[in-house]
Amino acid sequence: MYNQVVKTSMQLTLALIKPNAVFVPYVIQYIHKILLDENFFIIRRTHLRLSLDQAGDFYKEHQLKFFHNRLVSFMSSGPLEAMVLYRDDAIAHWRKLIGPTKVYQTIYSHPSSIRGIYGLTDTRNTIHGSDSPATALKEIKVFFPNFNIEDWKQHEEPKLMSGMFKLDEEAFVHHPL
């Protein structure tokens, strides 16, 4: 693909496909299609399973909330798909597509969002998206500890911005040419 990308507020964000959705092929296909249709670049992608301790660390900010144990148990109950996404205004755009956290409200308020379609409960809500640039950077480091953002910005981002990239359909990752 050689389409030049001309945007001013390009951002990285983290997306997680949660255990309730990762083994459901049509949900994965739907999410991947949305990412491409909405012009996200998939910069990095991996499958992994969190330990209870890792999930607890990731959701440390919710430690004193009533749902913390349930959330940590769920997030460590099976595999996840983690992706680093990139596009203009990535954080806000991704969060708009995934919909609000509370699934029962989302079904009515944002029925065409990912959570509105595939979310089961507030905990098993299918997907995660970073809520701010600072959080995105922190979360990306958790799931992609070897991803050097500064190195990526210097070597890969310019190629993406100039249209010199290709989607590896099998790996579902955009690679610079």
Z-matrix of the N, CA and C atoms (Angstrom, degrees):
N
C 1 1.449
C 2 1.523 1 107.53
N 3 1.313 2 116.17 1 132.66
C 4 1.460 3 119.77 2 -177.92
C 5 1.521 4 111.60 3 -127.69
N 6 1.294 5 117.53 4 40.05
C 7 1.460 6 121.26 5 176.31
C 8 1.514 7 108.51 6 -88.64
N 9 1.304 8 115.61 7 126.11
C 10 1.460 9 118.60 8 -179.65
C 11 1.525 10 109.63 9 -74.05
N 12 1.310 11 115.96 10 135.12
C 13 1.461 12 122.85 11 179.17
C 14 1.514 13 107.46 12 -97.81
N 15 1.337 14 116.62 13 119.62
C 16 1.460 15 120.05 14 178.79
C 17 1.525 16 107.64 15 -122.30
N 18 1.303 17 115.61 16 95.17
C 19 1.457 18 121.79 17 179.91
C 20 1.514 19 108.10 18 -136.71
N 21 1.315 20 115.87 19 158.79
C 22 1.458 21 118.56 20 -176.33
C 23 1.520 22 114.07 21 -108.93
N 24 1.318 23 118.60 22 -26.94
C 25 1.464 24 119.62 23 -176.31
C 26 1.527 25 110.69 24 -116.03
N 27 1.317 26 115.72 25 56.81
C 28 1.457 27 121.04 26 -179.52
C 29 1.529 28 109.32 27 -70.25
N 30 1.335 29 115.56 28 138.36
C 31 1.468 30 121.20 29 -177.50
C 32 1.523 31 110.62 30 -139.88
N 33 1.316 32 114.05 31 154.72
C 34 1.457 33 122.06 32 167.65
C 35 1.524 34 107.92 33 -98.56
N 36 1.321 35 116.43 34 147.52
C 37 1.457 36 121.23 35 172.54
C 38 1.516 37 108.92 36 -147.31
N 39 1.308 38 116.15 37 163.31
C 40 1.456 39 121.51 38 177.59
C 41 1.518 40 109.00 39 -103.76
N 42 1.321 41 115.72 40 137.11
C 43 1.461 42 122.20 41 171.70
C 44 1.521 43 107.72 42 -122.66
N 45 1.312 44 116.50 43 135.14
C 46 1.465 45 122.10 44 174.57
C 47 1.517 46 108.56 45 -122.46
N 48 1.317 47 116.23 46 129.34
C 49 1.456 48 120.69 47 168.89
C 50 1.523 49 105.20 48 -96.34
N 51 1.312 50 114.76 49 120.66
C 52 1.466 51 121.90 50 -169.28
C 53 1.534 52 112.38 51 -80.89
N 54 1.351 53 116.49 52 166.36
C 55 1.469 54 120.60 53 -175.17
C 56 1.529 55 115.38 54 -55.42
N 57 1.323 56 119.38 55 -30.83
C 58 1.462 57 119.20 56 -179.20
C 59 1.520 58 112.75 57 -70.20
N 60 1.322 59 118.08 58 -14.13
C 61 1.463 60 120.85 59 -176.29
C 62 1.516 61 114.15 60 -116.92
N 63 1.314 62 117.91 61 -19.17
C 64 1.460 63 120.11 62 -168.69
C 65 1.534 64 113.09 63 -66.41
N 66 1.323 65 118.46 64 -24.87
C 67 1.464 66 120.99 65 178.70
C 68 1.529 67 112.93 66 -99.52
N 69 1.306 68 117.30 67 10.54
C 70 1.463 69 120.64 68 -179.69
C 71 1.532 70 107.42 69 -105.00
N 72 1.337 71 116.85 70 99.95
C 73 1.474 72 119.77 71 -171.68
C 74 1.521 73 114.69 72 -54.28
N 75 1.327 74 118.68 73 -42.07
C 76 1.458 75 118.56 74 -177.41
C 77 1.530 76 112.11 75 -68.75
N 78 1.330 77 118.09 76 -27.89
C 79 1.469 78 120.51 77 176.01
C 80 1.525 79 109.51 78 -70.28
N 81 1.326 80 116.76 79 -45.87
C 82 1.466 81 120.82 80 177.74
C 83 1.525 82 109.92 81 -59.94
N 84 1.328 83 117.42 82 -46.68
C 85 1.471 84 120.80 83 179.39
C 86 1.528 85 110.92 84 -59.32
N 87 1.313 86 116.57 85 -42.77
C 88 1.463 87 120.87 86 179.90
C 89 1.531 88 110.95 87 -62.66
N 90 1.321 89 116.72 88 -46.78
C 91 1.469 90 120.55 89 -179.74
C 92 1.522 91 110.48 90 -63.73
N 93 1.321 92 117.23 91 -44.98
C 94 1.470 93 120.04 92 178.83
C 95 1.527 94 110.92 93 -61.71
N 96 1.326 95 117.39 94 -40.66
C 97 1.471 96 120.63 95 178.54
C 98 1.525 97 110.81 96 -62.61
N 99 1.325 98 116.80 97 -43.51
C 100 1.466 99 120.11 98 178.10
C 101 1.526 100 110.41 99 -59.49
N 102 1.325 101 116.67 100 -44.28
C 103 1.467 102 119.70 101 -179.81
C 104 1.524 103 111.06 102 -57.16
N 105 1.319 104 116.62 103 -44.87
C 106 1.465 105 119.61 104 -179.61
C 107 1.528 106 111.21 105 -71.61
N 108 1.325 107 117.01 106 -43.56
C 109 1.470 108 120.60 107 179.62
C 110 1.524 109 111.79 108 -61.10
N 111 1.325 110 116.90 109 -31.65
C 112 1.464 111 121.86 110 -178.13
C 113 1.530 112 112.56 111 -95.24
N 114 1.331 113 115.82 112 14.78
C 115 1.475 114 122.85 113 172.71
C 116 1.523 115 114.55 114 61.97
N 117 1.320 116 116.41 115 35.76
C 118 1.457 117 119.93 116 171.31
C 119 1.522 118 108.66 117 -83.52
N 120 1.316 119 115.72 118 142.17
C 121 1.455 120 121.30 119 167.10
C 122 1.523 121 106.37 120 -93.13
N 123 1.320 122 116.53 121 134.88
C 124 1.456 123 120.96 122 174.22
C 125 1.523 124 105.51 123 -96.69
N 126 1.323 125 115.96 124 106.54
C 127 1.464 126 122.74 125 -172.22
C 128 1.524 127 111.24 126 -84.24
N 129 1.303 128 116.67 127 -41.92
C 130 1.460 129 123.34 128 177.51
C 131 1.525 130 107.61 129 -143.47
N 132 1.340 131 115.20 130 151.22
C 133 1.468 132 119.82 131 179.61
C 134 1.521 133 108.40 132 -152.12
N 135 1.316 134 116.08 133 140.17
C 136 1.461 135 120.66 134 177.78
C 137 1.520 136 109.88 135 -153.03
N 138 1.310 137 115.07 136 158.92
C 139 1.464 138 122.57 137 170.44
C 140 1.517 139 106.79 138 -112.41
N 141 1.307 140 117.15 139 138.49
C 142 1.453 141 121.19 140 -179.51
C 143 1.514 142 109.69 141 -157.75
N 144 1.309 143 114.76 142 169.52
C 145 1.465 144 120.97 143 174.86
C 146 1.518 145 107.48 144 -127.93
N 147 1.317 146 116.26 145 127.02
C 148 1.461 147 121.38 146 179.38
C 149 1.520 148 110.76 147 -82.41
N 150 1.315 149 116.16 148 142.55
C 151 1.465 150 120.47 149 169.04
C 152 1.533 151 107.36 150 -77.61
N 153 1.315 152 116.29 151 167.72
C 154 1.471 153 119.89 152 175.62
C 155 1.524 154 110.80 153 -57.36
N 156 1.332 155 116.86 154 -42.14
C 157 1.470 156 120.49 155 -179.95
C 158 1.525 157 111.58 156 -64.60
N 159 1.332 158 117.01 157 -42.69
C 160 1.466 159 119.94 158 179.33
C 161 1.527 160 110.92 159 -64.16
N 162 1.320 161 116.94 160 -43.60
C 163 1.467 162 120.39 161 178.44
C 164 1.526 163 110.13 162 -63.99
N 165 1.329 164 116.49 163 -40.06
C 166 1.466 165 120.37 164 177.53
C 167 1.512 166 112.07 165 -61.91
N 168 1.323 167 116.69 166 -42.04
C 169 1.469 168 120.55 167 177.09
C 170 1.523 169 111.12 168 -64.75
N 171 1.343 170 116.36 169 -42.19
C 172 1.462 171 119.91 170 -178.34
C 173 1.531 172 111.55 171 -62.74
N 174 1.321 173 116.31 172 -38.46
C 175 1.466 174 121.14 173 -178.29
C 176 1.529 175 112.21 174 -103.12
N 177 1.319 176 116.69 175 29.02
C 178 1.467 177 122.95 176 -179.36
C 179 1.530 178 112.02 177 -54.90
N 180 1.324 179 117.25 178 -35.09
C 181 1.472 180 120.84 179 -178.62
C 182 1.525 181 112.37 180 -62.56
N 183 1.333 182 117.32 181 -21.16
C 184 1.468 183 121.74 182 179.71
C 185 1.527 184 112.39 183 -100.70
N 186 1.313 185 117.21 184 11.69
C 187 1.461 186 123.24 185 -171.85
C 188 1.532 187 113.86 186 -52.72
N 189 1.303 188 118.36 187 -36.65
C 190 1.462 189 120.95 188 -176.96
C 191 1.528 190 113.26 189 -95.07
N 192 1.307 191 117.30 190 4.44
C 193 1.465 192 120.59 191 -178.99
C 194 1.524 193 110.28 192 -88.98
N 195 1.316 194 115.39 193 153.41
C 196 1.464 195 121.31 194 -174.52
C 197 1.525 196 113.28 195 -60.94
N 198 1.313 197 118.28 196 -26.88
C 199 1.460 198 121.35 197 -174.48
C 200 1.529 199 113.89 198 -93.38
N 201 1.334 200 117.45 199 -1.02
C 202 1.468 201 121.17 200 -173.33
C 203 1.532 202 112.84 201 -55.28
N 204 1.322 203 118.36 202 -51.46
C 205 1.473 204 120.45 203 -177.92
C 206 1.520 205 111.69 204 -61.89
N 207 1.316 206 116.70 205 -41.51
C 208 1.467 207 120.65 206 178.80
C 209 1.525 208 110.48 207 -63.23
N 210 1.329 209 117.04 208 -43.33
C 211 1.458 210 121.70 209 -179.55
C 212 1.527 211 111.29 210 -64.81
N 213 1.317 212 116.83 211 -46.36
C 214 1.470 213 121.49 212 -179.43
C 215 1.533 214 110.20 213 -63.69
N 216 1.325 215 116.99 214 -43.25
C 217 1.471 216 120.29 215 178.10
C 218 1.521 217 110.87 216 -61.53
N 219 1.314 218 116.39 217 -44.53
C 220 1.466 219 120.42 218 179.55
C 221 1.524 220 111.62 219 -63.54
N 222 1.322 221 116.99 220 -46.66
C 223 1.468 222 120.06 221 -176.15
C 224 1.526 223 112.37 222 -67.31
N 225 1.309 224 117.74 223 -19.37
C 226 1.469 225 120.77 224 176.95
C 227 1.530 226 111.68 225 -102.08
N 228 1.328 227 117.76 226 7.58
C 229 1.466 228 121.49 227 -175.39
C 230 1.521 229 113.98 228 -82.86
N 231 1.301 230 117.70 229 -12.40
C 232 1.459 231 120.47 230 -178.02
C 233 1.507 232 110.63 231 -171.79
N 234 1.323 233 115.86 232 -177.53
C 235 1.465 234 119.52 233 -176.57
C 236 1.528 235 112.71 234 -70.54
N 237 1.316 236 113.66 235 156.37
C 238 1.464 237 123.80 236 175.66
C 239 1.522 238 108.18 237 -122.58
N 240 1.298 239 115.95 238 156.75
C 241 1.461 240 121.21 239 166.74
C 242 1.521 241 106.30 240 -112.69
N 243 1.321 242 116.15 241 121.15
C 244 1.464 243 121.63 242 179.64
C 245 1.520 244 108.70 243 -110.55
N 246 1.332 245 115.53 244 138.27
C 247 1.464 246 120.86 245 179.52
C 248 1.520 247 110.25 246 -138.05
N 249 1.317 248 115.36 247 141.88
C 250 1.460 249 121.68 248 167.89
C 251 1.518 250 105.31 249 -96.32
N 252 1.318 251 115.76 250 120.04
C 253 1.460 252 122.17 251 -179.00
C 254 1.518 253 109.72 252 -107.66
N 255 1.333 254 115.08 253 154.65
C 256 1.464 255 120.66 254 -177.37
C 257 1.518 256 108.73 255 -145.78
N 258 1.298 257 115.83 256 133.36
C 259 1.468 258 122.74 257 173.14
C 260 1.521 259 108.58 258 -179.25
N 261 1.303 260 115.91 259 177.54
C 262 1.453 261 122.17 260 175.48
C 263 1.527 262 108.55 261 -64.16
N 264 1.329 263 117.04 262 127.31
C 265 1.466 264 122.94 263 178.22
C 266 1.536 265 111.76 264 52.01
N 267 1.326 266 115.72 265 44.64
C 268 1.469 267 122.28 266 -172.21
C 269 1.523 268 113.41 267 -57.27
N 270 1.308 269 117.83 268 -42.35
C 271 1.467 270 120.66 269 -173.81
C 272 1.528 271 110.88 270 -65.02
N 273 1.309 272 116.96 271 -53.95
C 274 1.467 273 120.31 272 -178.89
C 275 1.526 274 111.27 273 -65.00
N 276 1.324 275 116.36 274 -40.01
C 277 1.465 276 119.26 275 -178.28
C 278 1.531 277 110.98 276 -65.99
N 279 1.326 278 116.86 277 -44.00
C 280 1.463 279 120.27 278 179.20
C 281 1.524 280 110.76 279 -64.12
N 282 1.316 281 117.15 280 -42.77
C 283 1.468 282 119.98 281 -179.66
C 284 1.532 283 111.37 282 -65.75
N 285 1.309 284 117.09 283 -33.14
C 286 1.466 285 119.74 284 175.85
C 287 1.535 286 110.02 285 -65.65
N 288 1.320 287 116.90 286 -40.98
C 289 1.462 288 120.91 287 -179.63
C 290 1.526 289 112.49 288 -68.54
N 291 1.332 290 116.88 289 -36.23
C 292 1.467 291 118.37 290 -177.39
C 293 1.527 292 112.13 291 -80.14
N 294 1.321 293 117.83 292 -27.76
C 295 1.460 294 120.98 293 178.14
C 296 1.519 295 112.49 294 86.97
N 297 1.338 296 116.78 295 170.17
C 298 1.461 297 122.02 296 -178.87
C 299 1.531 298 112.79 297 -62.95
N 300 1.318 299 115.56 298 158.91
C 301 1.467 300 123.14 299 -176.55
C 302 1.522 301 112.68 300 -65.63
N 303 1.307 302 117.58 301 -42.17
C 304 1.468 303 121.77 302 -173.58
C 305 1.532 304 110.06 303 -77.38
N 306 1.324 305 115.08 304 101.15
C 307 1.458 306 122.12 305 -170.81
C 308 1.520 307 113.15 306 -59.86
N 309 1.322 308 117.92 307 -42.98
C 310 1.465 309 118.89 308 -176.42
C 311 1.526 310 111.76 309 -63.13
N 312 1.321 311 117.66 310 -34.08
C 313 1.464 312 120.54 311 174.61
C 314 1.524 313 110.46 312 -76.36
N 315 1.318 314 116.48 313 -38.43
C 316 1.458 315 122.01 314 -176.67
C 317 1.523 316 111.71 315 -63.35
N 318 1.315 317 117.06 316 -35.82
C 319 1.463 318 120.84 317 179.37
C 320 1.526 319 110.33 318 -55.38
N 321 1.336 320 117.06 319 -33.86
C 322 1.461 321 121.12 320 -179.77
C 323 1.521 322 113.00 321 -94.70
N 324 1.330 323 116.79 322 -38.75
C 325 1.468 324 119.38 323 -175.11
C 326 1.528 325 113.36 324 -83.68
N 327 1.342 326 117.42 325 -30.64
C 328 1.471 327 122.46 326 -178.27
C 329 1.532 328 108.96 327 -139.90
N 330 1.338 329 117.46 328 61.96
C 331 1.469 330 120.12 329 -171.88
C 332 1.524 331 114.71 330 -63.46
N 333 1.315 332 118.44 331 -22.60
C 334 1.466 333 119.83 332 -179.57
C 335 1.526 334 112.87 333 -95.12
N 336 1.337 335 117.63 334 3.77
C 337 1.467 336 120.45 335 175.99
C 338 1.532 337 108.99 336 -75.44
N 339 1.329 338 116.53 337 164.32
C 340 1.467 339 120.29 338 179.52
C 341 1.522 340 110.40 339 -58.86
N 342 1.319 341 117.46 340 -45.44
C 343 1.467 342 120.00 341 178.60
C 344 1.524 343 111.52 342 -68.43
N 345 1.313 344 117.64 343 -34.54
C 346 1.454 345 120.95 344 177.79
C 347 1.517 346 112.21 345 -64.26
N 348 1.325 347 116.78 346 -32.41
C 349 1.463 348 121.61 347 -179.69
C 350 1.530 349 111.68 348 -87.36
N 351 1.341 350 116.83 349 -46.59
C 352 1.465 351 120.44 350 -169.65
C 353 1.528 352 115.50 351 -113.68
N 354 1.313 353 118.59 352 -8.66
C 355 1.460 354 119.89 353 179.91
C 356 1.518 355 111.23 354 -66.93
N 357 1.317 356 116.47 355 142.55
C 358 1.466 357 121.50 356 -179.22
C 359 1.523 358 111.94 357 -105.10
N 360 1.335 359 116.24 358 -44.14
C 361 1.466 360 122.58 359 178.59
C 362 1.527 361 106.85 360 -146.65
N 363 1.322 362 117.14 361 176.89
C 364 1.466 363 119.76 362 177.68
C 365 1.524 364 111.57 363 -62.29
N 366 1.310 365 117.93 364 -30.72
C 367 1.466 366 121.73 365 177.15
C 368 1.522 367 110.64 366 -82.90
N 369 1.317 368 116.87 367 -48.98
C 370 1.470 369 121.80 368 -179.35
C 371 1.532 370 108.56 369 -91.80
N 372 1.329 371 114.18 370 63.94
C 373 1.462 372 119.98 371 -174.72
C 374 1.527 373 113.05 372 -100.38
N 375 1.317 374 117.04 373 19.74
C 376 1.458 375 125.85 374 168.05
C 377 1.511 376 116.09 375 79.76
N 378 1.326 377 118.55 376 -39.16
C 379 1.459 378 119.42 377 -164.84
C 380 1.524 379 111.13 378 -148.70
N 381 1.315 380 115.14 379 156.36
C 382 1.468 381 121.76 380 176.66
C 383 1.519 382 108.26 381 -130.76
N 384 1.319 383 115.48 382 146.83
C 385 1.460 384 121.54 383 172.12
C 386 1.511 385 109.68 384 -142.58
N 387 1.309 386 116.36 385 139.04
C 388 1.472 387 121.37 386 178.30
C 389 1.520 388 109.65 387 -59.30
N 390 1.353 389 116.15 388 149.50
C 391 1.465 390 119.66 389 -175.78
C 392 1.521 391 114.84 390 -104.16
N 393 1.330 392 118.31 391 -3.78
C 394 1.468 393 120.92 392 179.25
C 395 1.526 394 108.42 393 -161.04
N 396 1.321 395 117.55 394 162.40
C 397 1.475 396 119.32 395 177.39
C 398 1.527 397 112.84 396 -58.64
N 399 1.325 398 117.63 397 -41.61
C 400 1.470 399 120.22 398 -179.90
C 401 1.524 400 110.80 399 -65.08
N 402 1.323 401 116.54 400 -42.97
C 403 1.460 402 120.48 401 178.55
C 404 1.521 403 110.49 402 -64.82
N 405 1.321 404 117.10 403 -40.94
C 406 1.468 405 120.61 404 179.19
C 407 1.520 406 111.00 405 -57.91
N 408 1.319 407 117.06 406 -47.34
C 409 1.467 408 120.16 407 -179.65
C 410 1.525 409 111.16 408 -62.00
N 411 1.321 410 116.42 409 -42.40
C 412 1.468 411 121.30 410 179.32
C 413 1.532 412 110.74 411 -64.15
N 414 1.328 413 116.48 412 -45.84
C 415 1.460 414 120.75 413 -177.65
C 416 1.527 415 111.94 414 -68.77
N 417 1.316 416 117.08 415 -38.31
C 418 1.466 417 120.37 416 177.89
C 419 1.525 418 109.84 417 -58.89
N 420 1.322 419 116.85 418 -41.78
C 421 1.474 420 121.10 419 179.44
C 422 1.534 421 111.94 420 -62.31
N 423 1.331 422 117.40 421 -32.32
C 424 1.468 423 120.71 422 179.11
C 425 1.529 424 110.39 423 -65.16
N 426 1.316 425 116.72 424 -46.00
C 427 1.460 426 121.03 425 -173.71
C 428 1.526 427 113.70 426 -92.06
N 429 1.317 428 116.79 427 -20.65
C 430 1.464 429 121.72 428 -179.81
C 431 1.530 430 109.09 429 -132.92
N 432 1.329 431 117.21 430 67.67
C 433 1.470 432 120.20 431 -173.90
C 434 1.529 433 113.92 432 -62.66
N 435 1.327 434 117.67 433 -22.92
C 436 1.464 435 120.49 434 179.86
C 437 1.526 436 113.02 435 -93.92
N 438 1.323 437 117.21 436 2.18
C 439 1.463 438 121.07 437 179.46
C 440 1.522 439 108.21 438 -83.17
N 441 1.306 440 115.58 439 111.25
C 442 1.460 441 121.98 440 179.40
C 443 1.528 442 107.92 441 -92.06
N 444 1.304 443 116.31 442 104.37
C 445 1.465 444 121.06 443 -174.50
C 446 1.523 445 111.36 444 -63.47
N 447 1.311 446 117.42 445 -41.49
C 448 1.475 447 119.71 446 179.86
C 449 1.525 448 110.95 447 -63.89
N 450 1.319 449 117.02 448 -41.72
C 451 1.465 450 121.20 449 177.37
C 452 1.530 451 110.11 450 -63.75
N 453 1.349 452 116.20 451 -42.55
C 454 1.457 453 120.73 452 178.18
C 455 1.528 454 110.50 453 -60.58
N 456 1.343 455 116.90 454 -44.76
C 457 1.468 456 120.71 455 -179.74
C 458 1.523 457 111.42 456 -61.69
N 459 1.305 458 116.33 457 -35.16
C 460 1.464 459 120.26 458 -177.98
C 461 1.527 460 112.02 459 -77.09
N 462 1.337 461 117.71 460 -39.39
C 463 1.461 462 120.02 461 -170.78
C 464 1.526 463 115.31 462 -105.80
N 465 1.319 464 118.45 463 -36.07
C 466 1.461 465 120.42 464 -175.07
C 467 1.522 466 113.65 465 -101.04
N 468 1.320 467 117.35 466 -40.53
C 469 1.466 468 120.16 467 -177.13
C 470 1.525 469 112.69 468 -56.38
N 471 1.339 470 119.96 469 -43.70
C 472 1.468 471 118.74 470 179.80
C 473 1.530 472 113.07 471 -59.64
N 474 1.325 473 116.74 472 -34.07
C 475 1.467 474 119.56 473 178.77
C 476 1.522 475 110.84 474 -69.68
N 477 1.329 476 116.85 475 -40.10
C 478 1.462 477 119.56 476 176.38
C 479 1.521 478 110.65 477 -63.07
N 480 1.321 479 116.07 478 -44.25
C 481 1.465 480 120.94 479 -177.77
C 482 1.529 481 111.90 480 -65.02
N 483 1.326 482 117.47 481 -28.98
C 484 1.468 483 120.19 482 -179.87
C 485 1.525 484 112.17 483 -92.33
N 486 1.327 485 116.97 484 3.72
C 487 1.456 486 120.28 485 176.90
C 488 1.513 487 114.55 486 87.91
N 489 1.308 488 117.41 487 7.94
C 490 1.465 489 120.61 488 -177.76
C 491 1.530 490 109.93 489 -95.13
N 492 1.340 491 115.30 490 77.35
C 493 1.454 492 120.75 491 -178.79
C 494 1.513 493 109.33 492 -151.34
N 495 1.307 494 115.23 493 163.16
C 496 1.455 495 121.22 494 177.61
C 497 1.522 496 107.94 495 -145.25
N 498 1.324 497 116.13 496 140.59
C 499 1.461 498 120.75 497 175.10
C 500 1.520 499 108.75 498 -83.42
N 501 1.317 500 116.70 499 121.43
C 502 1.461 501 122.40 500 170.22
C 503 1.523 502 105.01 501 -82.29
N 504 1.326 503 116.49 502 102.07
C 505 1.464 504 120.47 503 -172.22
C 506 1.520 505 112.85 504 -66.11
N 507 1.320 506 117.35 505 -32.29
C 508 1.463 507 119.82 506 179.59
C 509 1.529 508 111.19 507 -70.15
N 510 1.320 509 116.63 508 -45.56
C 511 1.470 510 121.01 509 179.61
C 512 1.522 511 111.76 510 -82.89
N 513 1.321 512 117.40 511 -15.07
C 514 1.461 513 125.30 512 -175.38
C 515 1.529 514 110.94 513 51.94
N 516 1.339 515 113.87 514 56.01
C 517 1.462 516 122.67 515 177.81
C 518 1.522 517 107.54 516 -142.26
N 519 1.322 518 116.33 517 139.29
C 520 1.463 519 121.01 518 173.51
C 521 1.524 520 109.05 519 -82.90
N 522 1.320 521 115.26 520 130.00
C 523 1.464 522 120.78 521 178.04
C 524 1.521 523 109.37 522 -115.78
N 525 1.320 524 117.32 523 137.28
C 526 1.465 525 119.08 524 173.55
C 527 1.523 526 109.46 525 -69.63
N 528 1.315 527 115.48 526 150.33
C 529 1.474 528 120.08 527 178.47
C 530 1.509 529 110.57 528 -89.25
